[in-house]
């Protein structure tokens, strides 16, 4: 299941502009695992949705500064046996490497674009649009977005809240997390399956 949401926080972009970033994720409904994630400053494009496909199907390398617990060799999977089959798993993070059969999407133009449909078709993946105006059809991914906001985003200094009653007096002025830090949090968070994400560098309060 794929979907996008604008996060309830401000971030400082490389050019100094303050924006609310948009997060797009691929969620495995069976395990509630975030298989891939893309964070964009000003709207997700169809190429970003296609990037999620690539992330799901290719092992993610461990990055400097990541906790060792995020390494695939530290997970419960039979790492040595898998490594003997696919050498790309050497030094990989513990993120699932899968080829989905079906992807459920909403009616957003990013997910029904010809380029995304063609990318899925070339990989033998069927695209199943959710009925328009049917919230429960996307309940799993909406709940995941809610958890991201409550377990991670609300601890950021520039948290805006879901409405003005939850917002500080100067949330935009408090934006101190730089864009590279946010993208790093996004990568490590998706590798952790969304279970545990450090807010270091994102302007925690």
Residue pairs with C-beta under 8 A, 6 or more apart in sequence:
1 26
1 27
1 28
1 29
1 103
1 104
1 105
1 138
1 140
1 141
2 24
2 25
2 26
2 27
2 49
2 52
2 103
2 104
2 105
2 111
2 141
3 24
3 25
3 27
3 105
3 106
3 108
3 138
3 141
3 142
3 145
4 22
4 23
4 24
4 25
4 44
4 108
4 110
5 22
5 23
5 145
6 20
6 21
6 22
6 23
7 20
7 21
7 22
7 23
7 148
7 149
7 153
8 20
8 149
8 153
8 154
8 159
8 160
8 161
8 162
9 20
9 21
9 153
9 156
9 158
9 159
9 160
9 171
9 175
9 177
10 18
10 19
10 20
10 158
10 160
10 171
10 172
10 174
10 175
11 18
11 19
11 20
11 21
11 41
11 158
11 175
11 177
11 178
11 179
11 182
11 202
12 18
12 175
12 176
12 177
12 178
12 179
13 19
13 41
13 179
14 178
14 179
14 180
18 172
18 175
19 41
19 42
20 160
21 39
21 40
21 41
21 182
22 39
22 40
22 41
22 42
22 43
22 44
23 37
23 38
23 39
23 145
23 148
23 186
24 37
24 38
24 39
24 40
24 44
24 48
24 49
24 52
24 110
25 34
25 36
25 37
25 38
25 52
25 141
25 144
25 145
25 190
26 34
26 35
26 36
26 37
26 52
26 53
26 55
26 56
26 100
26 103
27 33
27 34
27 35
27 140
27 141
27 144
28 34
28 35
28 96
28 98
29 104
29 140
32 140
32 144
33 96
33 193
33 194
34 144
34 189
34 190
34 193
34 194
35 55
35 56
35 95
35 96
35 98
35 190
36 51
36 52
36 53
36 55
36 56
36 95
36 190
37 52
37 55
37 186
37 187
37 189
37 190
38 44
38 48
38 49
38 51
38 52
38 55
38 186
39 182
39 183
39 186
40 48
41 179
44 110
45 110
46 109
46 110
46 111
46 113
46 115
46 116
47 115
48 110
49 110
49 111
49 113
49 116
50 115
50 116
50 119
53 119
53 120
53 123
53 125
55 190
56 96
56 97
56 98
56 99
56 100
57 97
57 98
57 99
57 123
58 88
58 97
59 72
59 86
59 88
59 89
59 92
59 93
59 95
59 97
60 92
60 93
60 95
60 187
60 190
60 191
61 91
61 92
61 93
62 70
62 71
62 91
62 92
62 93
63 93
63 184
63 187
63 188
65 184
66 93
66 188
66 191
67 198
68 74
70 93
70 94
70 188
70 191
70 192
71 91
71 92
71 93
71 94
72 79
72 82
72 89
72 92
72 93
72 94
72 95
73 79
74 94
75 94
77 94
79 89
82 89
83 89
83 90
86 97
89 97
93 191
94 191
94 192
94 193
95 190
95 191
95 193
96 193
99 123
99 124
99 125
100 125
101 124
101 125
101 126
102 125
102 126
102 127
102 128
103 120
103 125
103 126
103 127
103 128
104 128
104 129
104 130
104 137
104 138
105 111
105 112
105 127
105 128
105 129
105 130
106 129
106 130
106 138
107 129
107 130
107 132
110 116
111 127
111 129
112 127
112 129
116 127
117 127
120 126
120 127
130 137
130 138
131 137
135 142
144 194
147 194
148 194
149 162
151 197
152 185
152 189
152 197
152 199
153 159
154 161
155 199
155 204
155 205
156 177
156 199
156 202
156 203
156 204
156 205
157 174
157 175
157 176
157 177
157 203
157 204
157 205
158 171
158 172
158 174
158 175
158 176
158 177
158 203
159 166
159 167
159 168
159 171
159 205
160 166
160 167
160 171
161 167
161 171
168 174
174 203
174 205
175 203
176 203
177 201
177 202
177 203
178 201
181 200
181 201
181 202
181 203
182 202
184 201
185 197
185 198
185 199
185 201
185 202
188 197
188 198
189 197
